[in-house]
């Protein structure tokens, strides 16, 4: 007998909406989420799960062992928020100076829903499911600590597949994913140009680091377009320029900060040495020095081709082809679910949930203080995760 996960998810919707809105009012940052962890544990209470709490982070790993033998599948939801004062106008808006502006409250509630749906089918479940409730996705990154603490071996055998769903703006209820690269890798760049300060009236008596910093800020764009293929694009965005204390003082240092997004391991590996060469060359031309700090933060999120095809087929069959699309291009945002996908073949998907009363053309994006998410999708989100896990276990 086929399991109607969407119908069962719809029955859970009121509870999931209540959980999501509770989480929305108590957003926490980074890897320490005691209030959020407590709410999730309460929501999972009574389910036949083997629960392990993180030792170094506020994570929850929950294992559901099915009534029939089979492999392991991993489902993931992240729980942390952003340091942002909420201006959404929602009745349940956060008032603590932090905000679930990236929808992680929906991810968490949706994963709780999937756990409930699959636990109800435990006797028919041909294998085990690992539920990954992860802190710190926005930074400093909770996936790596969870993996280091044994996440991928929590059920005994390693997962054969891993799935995660991220909400975002777009037509309400639409799922989207693609084979191959789904999201960019994110890298942090900080350059300190160091010279010798002096009086603004006599720059020839100083070693002014400011012109070097300014030149570097524009030259980095030429580096992107002249040293990297347009078919393997890089986005380098200078977001920080810091120098000086008064208009008549030449400072000793000038600092440039940038975020660099890459779509391949090759581009990530090449960019660090090239940007260091560029900064040091510009510094030398201006008679100053450059100290370059290049940090490869999250790797590229790459969907396994077969798992992406499986996810598209499975959700199309369950929700209708009109609601499931193949994304034409990767997104330049990033995700530390990429660390899981480096270890386990899997698929990362998006679920669109702009409220019906909002113009799609002008709707705020994730990380906006004004964004609103329509949590009527939570039943389908839970059902989609449950369906992916169930069908993948059946396929073996």
C-alpha positions as CSV (number, residue, x, y, z in Angstrom):
1,X,0.0,0.0,0.0
2,X,1.4,3.4,-1.0
3,X,2.1,5.9,1.7
4,X,0.4,9.3,1.1
5,X,3.1,11.5,2.7
6,X,1.6,14.8,1.4
7,X,-1.7,14.0,3.1
8,X,0.0,13.0,6.3
9,X,2.2,16.1,6.2
10,X,-0.9,18.2,5.8
11,X,-2.3,16.7,9.0
12,X,0.9,17.8,10.8
13,X,0.8,21.3,9.4
14,X,-0.7,23.1,12.4
15,X,1.8,21.6,14.8
16,X,4.7,22.4,12.5
17,X,3.6,26.0,12.0
18,X,3.4,26.4,15.8
19,X,6.9,25.0,16.2
20,X,8.3,27.1,13.4
21,X,6.8,30.3,14.9
22,X,8.1,29.4,18.4
23,X,11.6,29.0,16.9
24,X,11.2,32.2,15.0
25,X,10.7,34.2,18.2
26,X,13.9,32.8,19.9
27,X,16.6,33.0,17.1
28,X,20.1,32.1,18.2
29,X,23.5,32.5,16.5
30,X,26.3,30.3,15.6
31,X,27.0,26.9,17.1
32,X,25.5,27.5,20.6
33,X,21.7,27.2,20.4
34,X,20.5,26.0,23.8
35,X,16.9,27.3,23.5
36,X,16.5,26.0,20.0
37,X,18.0,22.6,20.9
38,X,15.6,22.3,23.8
39,X,12.5,23.1,21.6
40,X,13.6,20.5,19.0
41,X,14.2,17.9,21.7
42,X,10.7,18.5,23.1
43,X,9.2,18.3,19.6
44,X,11.0,14.9,19.0
45,X,10.0,13.6,22.4
46,X,8.1,10.2,22.3
47,X,9.4,9.2,18.9
48,X,11.5,6.0,18.6
49,X,14.7,7.8,17.9
50,X,18.3,7.3,19.1
51,X,19.4,10.8,20.0
52,X,22.9,12.1,20.4
53,X,23.7,15.6,21.3
54,X,26.8,17.4,20.1
55,X,29.8,17.7,22.4
56,X,31.3,20.8,20.9
57,X,28.2,22.3,19.3
58,X,24.4,22.4,20.0
59,X,23.6,19.8,17.4
60,X,21.1,16.9,17.5
61,X,21.7,13.7,15.7
62,X,18.6,11.4,15.7
63,X,18.6,7.9,14.3
64,X,15.3,6.1,13.3
65,X,15.9,2.4,12.7
66,X,13.3,0.9,10.4
67,X,11.5,-2.4,11.0
68,X,13.1,-4.0,7.9
69,X,16.8,-4.3,7.1
70,X,18.3,-1.9,4.6
71,X,20.7,1.0,4.1
72,X,21.0,4.4,5.7
73,X,19.8,7.8,4.4
74,X,20.6,11.2,5.9
75,X,18.2,14.2,6.1
76,X,19.4,17.6,7.2
77,X,18.0,20.8,8.6
78,X,19.9,23.8,10.0
79,X,18.8,25.7,13.0
80,X,20.8,29.0,13.4
81,X,19.8,32.6,12.7
82,X,21.4,35.9,11.7
83,X,22.4,39.0,13.6
84,X,19.7,41.2,12.1
85,X,16.9,43.3,13.6
86,X,13.7,41.9,12.2
87,X,11.4,44.2,10.2
88,X,9.0,41.7,8.7
89,X,5.9,42.9,10.4
90,X,4.9,39.3,11.4
91,X,2.9,38.9,14.6
92,X,5.5,36.4,15.7
93,X,8.5,38.5,14.8
94,X,11.7,38.2,16.8
95,X,12.5,41.0,19.2
96,X,15.9,40.0,20.4
97,X,18.0,41.6,17.7
98,X,18.4,38.4,15.8
99,X,16.3,37.0,13.0
100,X,15.6,33.8,11.1
101,X,16.0,35.7,7.8
102,X,17.2,32.7,5.9
103,X,14.4,30.3,6.9
104,X,16.3,27.9,9.1
105,X,13.3,27.9,11.4
106,X,11.3,26.3,8.6
107,X,14.1,23.9,7.9
108,X,14.1,22.7,11.5
109,X,10.3,22.4,11.8
110,X,10.2,20.6,8.4
111,X,12.8,18.1,9.5
112,X,10.9,17.4,12.8
113,X,7.9,16.8,10.5
114,X,9.8,14.3,8.4
115,X,10.9,12.5,11.6
116,X,7.3,12.2,12.7
117,X,6.1,11.0,9.3
118,X,8.8,8.4,9.0
119,X,8.5,7.2,12.6
120,X,4.8,6.5,11.9
121,X,5.9,4.2,9.1
122,X,8.8,2.6,11.1
123,X,7.6,-1.0,10.6
124,X,7.6,-0.6,6.8
125,X,10.8,1.4,6.7
126,X,13.5,-0.7,4.9
127,X,16.6,0.8,6.6
128,X,17.5,3.7,8.9
129,X,17.3,7.4,8.7
130,X,19.7,9.9,10.3
131,X,18.1,13.3,11.1
132,X,20.8,16.0,11.2
133,X,19.8,19.0,13.2
134,X,22.7,21.3,12.5
135,X,23.8,24.6,14.2
136,X,26.1,27.2,12.8
137,X,25.4,27.1,9.1
138,X,25.6,30.9,8.7
139,X,29.1,30.6,10.3
140,X,31.3,29.4,11.8
141,X,30.0,26.2,10.3
142,X,28.3,23.3,12.2
143,X,28.5,20.5,9.6
144,X,32.2,19.8,10.0
145,X,32.0,19.5,13.8
146,X,29.1,17.1,13.5
147,X,31.0,15.0,10.9
148,X,34.0,15.0,13.2
149,X,31.8,13.8,16.1
150,X,30.5,10.8,14.1
151,X,27.4,12.0,12.3
152,X,28.0,9.9,9.3
153,X,28.5,6.7,11.4
154,X,25.6,7.4,13.8
155,X,23.5,4.5,12.4
156,X,26.4,2.1,12.1
157,X,26.6,2.1,8.3
158,X,27.4,5.2,6.3
159,X,24.5,6.8,4.5
160,X,24.1,5.9,0.8
161,X,22.4,9.3,0.2
162,X,21.8,12.7,1.9
163,X,19.2,15.3,1.2
164,X,18.5,18.8,2.4
165,X,15.8,21.4,1.6
166,X,16.3,25.2,1.8
167,X,13.5,27.7,1.5
168,X,13.7,30.8,-0.5
169,X,11.7,33.4,-2.5
170,X,9.7,32.3,-5.5
171,X,6.4,30.7,-6.6
172,X,4.7,29.3,-3.5
173,X,5.3,25.5,-3.2
174,X,7.8,25.1,-6.1
175,X,10.7,22.7,-5.7
176,X,14.0,23.3,-7.6
177,X,17.3,21.5,-7.9
178,X,19.8,20.5,-10.6
179,X,22.5,17.9,-11.2
180,X,26.1,19.0,-10.6
181,X,27.1,22.3,-9.0
182,X,24.1,23.8,-7.1
183,X,25.8,26.4,-5.0
184,X,29.1,28.3,-5.0
185,X,32.0,27.8,-2.6
186,X,32.5,30.8,-0.3
187,X,36.0,32.2,0.5
188,X,37.1,35.1,2.7
189,X,39.8,37.5,1.6
190,X,41.5,40.1,3.9
191,X,44.5,42.2,2.7
192,X,46.4,44.6,4.9
193,X,48.5,47.1,3.0
194,X,51.2,48.3,5.4
195,X,53.2,51.5,4.9
196,X,54.4,54.4,7.0
197,X,52.0,57.1,8.0
198,X,52.5,60.9,7.9
199,X,51.0,64.3,7.3
200,X,48.4,64.6,4.5
201,X,50.2,67.7,3.2
202,X,53.4,65.7,2.5
203,X,52.6,62.3,1.1
204,X,56.1,62.1,-0.5
205,X,57.5,61.8,3.1
206,X,55.3,58.8,3.9
207,X,54.6,55.4,2.4
208,X,50.9,55.7,1.8
209,X,49.0,52.4,1.8
210,X,45.7,53.9,0.7
211,X,46.4,54.2,-3.1
212,X,47.5,50.6,-3.1
213,X,44.3,49.5,-1.4
214,X,42.2,51.5,-3.8
215,X,44.0,50.1,-6.8
216,X,43.7,46.5,-5.5
217,X,39.9,47.0,-5.0
218,X,39.5,47.5,-8.8
219,X,42.4,45.3,-10.0
220,X,40.8,42.2,-8.4
221,X,37.9,42.5,-10.9
222,X,40.5,42.3,-13.8
223,X,42.0,39.3,-12.1
224,X,38.5,37.6,-12.2
225,X,37.9,38.4,-15.9
226,X,41.5,37.8,-17.2
227,X,42.6,34.8,-15.3
228,X,39.4,32.7,-15.0
229,X,37.1,31.3,-17.7
230,X,33.7,32.8,-18.1
231,X,32.4,29.2,-18.2
232,X,33.8,28.7,-14.6
233,X,32.8,32.0,-13.2
234,X,34.2,33.7,-10.1
235,X,32.5,36.5,-8.2
236,X,34.8,38.7,-6.1
237,X,33.0,41.4,-4.1
238,X,34.9,44.0,-2.1
239,X,32.8,44.7,1.0
240,X,35.2,46.4,3.3
241,X,37.6,49.3,3.0
242,X,39.2,50.6,6.2
243,X,41.9,53.2,6.6
244,X,42.7,56.4,8.5
245,X,41.4,58.3,11.5
246,X,41.4,61.9,10.2
247,X,41.4,63.6,6.8
248,X,44.9,65.1,7.3
249,X,46.6,61.9,8.5
250,X,48.1,59.3,6.2
251,X,47.6,56.0,8.0
252,X,50.1,53.3,8.5
253,X,47.7,50.6,7.2
254,X,44.7,50.2,4.8
255,X,42.6,47.1,4.8
256,X,40.5,45.5,2.1
257,X,38.0,42.7,2.8
258,X,36.1,40.7,0.1
259,X,33.9,37.7,-0.3
260,X,34.9,35.4,-3.2
261,X,32.5,32.9,-4.7
262,X,33.8,30.1,-6.8
263,X,32.0,27.3,-8.7
264,X,34.8,24.7,-8.9
265,X,37.5,23.3,-6.7
266,X,40.0,24.3,-9.4
267,X,39.0,28.0,-9.2
268,X,39.1,27.9,-5.5
269,X,42.6,26.4,-5.4
270,X,43.9,28.9,-8.0
271,X,42.4,32.1,-6.6
272,X,44.4,32.2,-3.4
273,X,47.9,32.2,-5.0
274,X,46.8,34.5,-7.8
275,X,45.2,37.2,-5.5
276,X,48.3,37.0,-3.2
277,X,50.5,37.7,-6.2
278,X,48.3,40.6,-7.3
279,X,48.2,42.2,-3.8
280,X,52.0,41.9,-3.3
281,X,52.7,43.3,-6.8
282,X,50.5,46.3,-6.3
283,X,52.0,46.9,-2.9
284,X,55.5,46.8,-4.2
285,X,54.6,49.2,-7.0
286,X,53.5,51.7,-4.3
287,X,56.4,51.1,-2.0
288,X,54.4,49.3,0.7
289,X,53.8,45.7,1.8
290,X,50.8,43.5,1.7
291,X,49.7,40.8,4.1
292,X,47.1,38.5,2.5
293,X,44.7,36.2,4.5
294,X,42.9,33.9,2.2
295,X,40.4,31.5,3.9
296,X,38.6,28.7,2.0
297,X,35.4,28.7,4.0
298,X,32.7,26.5,2.5
299,X,33.4,24.3,-0.6
300,X,31.2,24.2,-3.7
301,X,27.9,22.4,-3.1
302,X,27.7,19.7,-5.7
303,X,24.7,17.5,-6.2
304,X,25.3,13.9,-7.3
305,X,23.9,13.6,-10.8
306,X,22.0,10.4,-10.1
307,X,20.6,11.7,-6.7
308,X,19.5,14.9,-8.3
309,X,17.7,13.0,-11.1
310,X,16.1,10.7,-8.4
311,X,14.9,13.7,-6.4
312,X,13.4,15.4,-9.4
313,X,11.6,12.2,-10.5
314,X,10.4,11.4,-6.9
315,X,9.0,14.8,-6.2
316,X,7.4,15.2,-9.6
317,X,5.6,11.9,-9.1
318,X,4.5,13.0,-5.6
319,X,3.6,16.7,-6.1
320,X,3.2,17.0,-9.9
321,X,5.6,18.0,-12.6
322,X,4.4,21.6,-12.6
323,X,5.7,22.1,-9.1
324,X,9.2,20.6,-9.7
325,X,11.7,22.3,-11.9
326,X,15.3,21.7,-12.9
327,X,17.2,24.9,-12.0
328,X,19.0,26.2,-15.1
329,X,22.1,27.5,-13.3
330,X,23.9,27.3,-10.0
331,X,23.4,30.0,-7.4
332,X,26.3,32.0,-6.0
333,X,25.2,31.6,-2.4
334,X,26.9,28.9,-0.4
335,X,26.1,26.2,2.1
336,X,28.1,24.0,4.5
337,X,25.9,21.0,3.5
338,X,28.6,20.9,0.9
339,X,30.8,19.1,3.5
340,X,28.2,16.4,3.8
341,X,28.0,16.1,0.0
342,X,31.8,15.7,-0.2
343,X,31.4,12.5,1.8
344,X,28.0,11.2,0.7
345,X,26.2,11.4,-2.7
346,X,23.1,13.4,-2.3
347,X,21.0,16.4,-3.4
348,X,20.3,19.9,-2.1
349,X,16.9,21.3,-3.1
350,X,15.1,24.6,-2.8
351,X,11.5,25.1,-1.9
352,X,10.0,28.4,-2.8
353,X,7.7,30.1,-0.3
354,X,7.0,33.7,-1.0
355,X,3.6,34.6,0.5
356,X,0.8,34.8,-2.1
357,X,0.1,38.4,-1.2
358,X,3.7,39.4,-2.2
359,X,4.9,40.5,-5.6
360,X,7.5,38.0,-6.8
361,X,9.4,40.8,-8.7
362,X,9.9,42.9,-5.6
363,X,9.9,40.2,-2.8
364,X,12.8,40.5,-0.4
365,X,15.5,37.9,-0.6
366,X,17.0,35.7,2.1
367,X,19.0,37.7,4.6
368,X,16.7,40.7,4.3
369,X,15.2,42.1,7.5
370,X,11.9,42.4,5.6
371,X,11.6,38.8,4.3
372,X,8.5,36.8,5.1
373,X,8.2,33.0,4.5
374,X,4.8,31.4,4.0
375,X,4.9,28.5,6.4
376,X,2.0,26.7,4.7
377,X,4.7,24.8,2.9
378,X,5.8,23.0,6.0
379,X,3.6,20.0,5.5
380,X,4.9,19.5,2.0
381,X,8.5,20.2,3.1
382,X,8.2,17.4,5.7
383,X,6.5,15.1,3.2
384,X,9.2,15.7,0.5
385,X,12.0,14.8,2.9
386,X,10.1,11.8,4.1
387,X,9.3,10.7,0.6
388,X,12.9,11.0,-0.6
389,X,14.2,9.0,2.3
390,X,11.6,6.3,2.0
391,X,11.9,5.8,-1.7
392,X,15.7,5.9,-1.6
393,X,15.7,3.2,1.1
394,X,13.4,1.1,-1.0
395,X,15.7,1.5,-4.0
396,X,18.6,0.2,-1.8
